[in-house]
Structure formats: structure tokens, C-alpha cells
Amino acid sequence: MERNKEKGKFEQQQDQELPLGSVGFMMGVTYRKLTALLQQRLKDYEITPEQWSVLYTIVRSQGLIQKEIADRTHKDKPATTRILDHLESKGLIFKEVGKQDRRSFLVYCTDKGRKVIEATIPIEAGMTDVVKAVLSENELVHLMDMLMRIQAHASEMLEQESRE
């Protein structure tokens, strides 16, 4: 018991339920908890966090093709297709056949879609406040820097290993 008082929360949690050094697991749990909180806060707008990020991307850049949306939101093509179909069925976006490439379609938001984003931007921004509530400004800057480095390294590794 005395030893546990000397340990930090991370060390105590490792002793109880996590494999040593499972950063990916901790990042995943954190992501899922923040996503669940955002989903709860978006409930009244009948839109999921996944759908929100795609709709937000479309509102910011009208007339994108599906591949551009997938790239900008870091989602695969099947997930993007599914999300676009849901957004279209809710009347938040519409698609037009591409003028230069008739096999592709351009995606635009409707007035209803724009209103949903305008109403929910403060909710999404509030998620940063959730993180800021437990971190100092300096810690937040360091966290963002570390996450960007981890993402860049993972991207490099993924690209390198896909060439092998």
C-alpha cells in the first residue's frame, strides 16, 4: 500500500490492467472516451462524430470528390461512402456528377448541413476545453507536438512497410 502511494496514476494503472508500455492502448481508450462524450453532446443534432468531421470538411470545401474527403478526414473509402450515404439520407449533403470525370461525383452541403455545422462547432470546440481542463497550456502544447510526431512517424512506417 505504501508503495502505491509513491507511484503515479499511470504506473498504478499499468500494475492493474495494462501491458507495460501500451501507449497505443491508452491512446485508443482516450480517443474512445472523448468520442463517446462528443457523440453524447451531438445527440440532439442526430449526427455522429464521424459524420460531423466529414460534414465539416464538406462545409469548408464545397465540391470535393469522395477521395479528397477520405484523404482529408483520414478515413478509408468504404467508411467515407457509408458516411456520405448517411449524410445524404439526412438531407445534409447532395452529390452531383463530375463534369470532367462522369464516374466521380462532387459533394456539396445543403443549407440544413451548414446550419448543423454552425450550431455544433461550439460543441466540438468544447472538446478541446475538456482536455484543457486537466492540462496546463504548456502540457497541451507538448501533447500536440508529441501526437504530431507520433502520427508522422506512424505514417512513415506505414508507407515504408507497404512498399516492402
N, C-alpha and C positions, 0 to 999 in steps of 0.2 A: 504493500500500500504506500509506504513512504517513497519507494522508488517511482511509482506512478505520479506522485505529486511533482517530481522533478522533471518529468517528461512533458513535452508539448503535446497538444491535441493530435497532431499528425502522427507522432510516434506512438501514442496510446492507441489510435485507430489502427495503425499497422499491426500492433500486437494482437488486436482483437479480430480483424476481419479481412485485411488486405495483404496480398503478397508484397514482399519488400520491394519498394521502388516502383509500384504500379501507378505511375503518373498518368498513363492513358486511362486507367480505370477511374481515377479521381477526376480527370478532365471530363470523362463521359458522364459520371454521376452529376457533376456540377452543371454540365450542359443540359442534362435531362431535367434537373430540378428547376433551372431558370426557364427552360422551355415550358414546363408544366405551369409555372407561375404566369408566364406570358399568355399561355393558352387560356388560363382561368380569367385573366384580365380582358382578353379579347372575346370572350364567350358571347357577350351581348351583341357583338357585330357579326356573329356566325362565320368567323374566319379563323383558320388555324395559323400558328406562327409560320409554318411552311408556306401557306398560301399568301400570308402577309408579305413575306420577303419577295415573292415573285410579283405580286401586285405592285408593291412599292417600286420595284425595278422597272416595271412597265409604265407606271405613272411618271417616273423620272425620264424615261426614254421611250417615247411612243414609236411604234412601227418597227420593233425589233423582231427578228426571226427567232424561232424556238431555240436554236443552237446558241445564239447570243444570250438569251435569257438563262439557259442552263449554265453557260460559262460564267456569267456574272453572279449567279446565285450559288455556284458550286454544287449543282445538282446534276444527276445523270439524266439522260434523255427520257427514259420511261417515267421517272418521277416528275420531270417537268411536264410531260404530256398529260399525266394524271392531274397535276395541279391546274394546268391551263384548262382542262376539261371541266373541273370543278368550278373554277372562276367564271368560265363562260356560262355554265348552267345557272349560276347565281346572278348573272347579268352584270358582272363586274368588268368583263373584258369582251372584246369581239375580235374576230380574225378576218383578214382579207387576203385573198390570193395575191402572191407577189407578182409585180408587173414584169420584173426581169427574169424571175425563175418561177414558173407557174406551179412547180412541185412544192414550193415553200409557201408559207403564209406569214403575213405581218400581223403583229399583235398590238392592239390598242386598248386603252381602258375606257370605260364608259363614264358618264357623269357620276353614276352611282359608285363606281370603283374609286374615282377620285375623292368623292365625299367620305368613303370608308377610310381611305388613307389619311385624309386631312383630320378626321376625327380620332384616329388611332395613333398618329405619330407621337402625341404626348404619352400614350401608354407604353409604346416601345422605348421611348426615351427614358421613361421611368425605370426601365430595367437596368440602365446604367446607374441610376440612383440607388438601386438595390445593392449593387456591387460597391459603389462609393460609400455606402453606409458602414461597411466593415473594413475599408482600406483607406489609408491616407492618400493624398494626392500623389506623393512620391511613390508609394506602393503601386498605385494604379498605373502610373507611367511605366514603372518597371515590369508590371504584369503584362501590359500591352506589348512592350518591347520583347519580352520573353516569348509570348504567344506568337508574335510575328516571326521571330527567329525559328521557333519550332515548326510553324507552318511552312516557311521557306525550305527548311532542311527536309521536312517530310515530302514536300513537292519534288525536291531534287532527287531524293532517294526513290520515290515512286517513278519518276521519269527514267532514272538510271536503270532500275530493275526491270522496267517494262521493255527496255532495249535489249536486255540480255536474253 
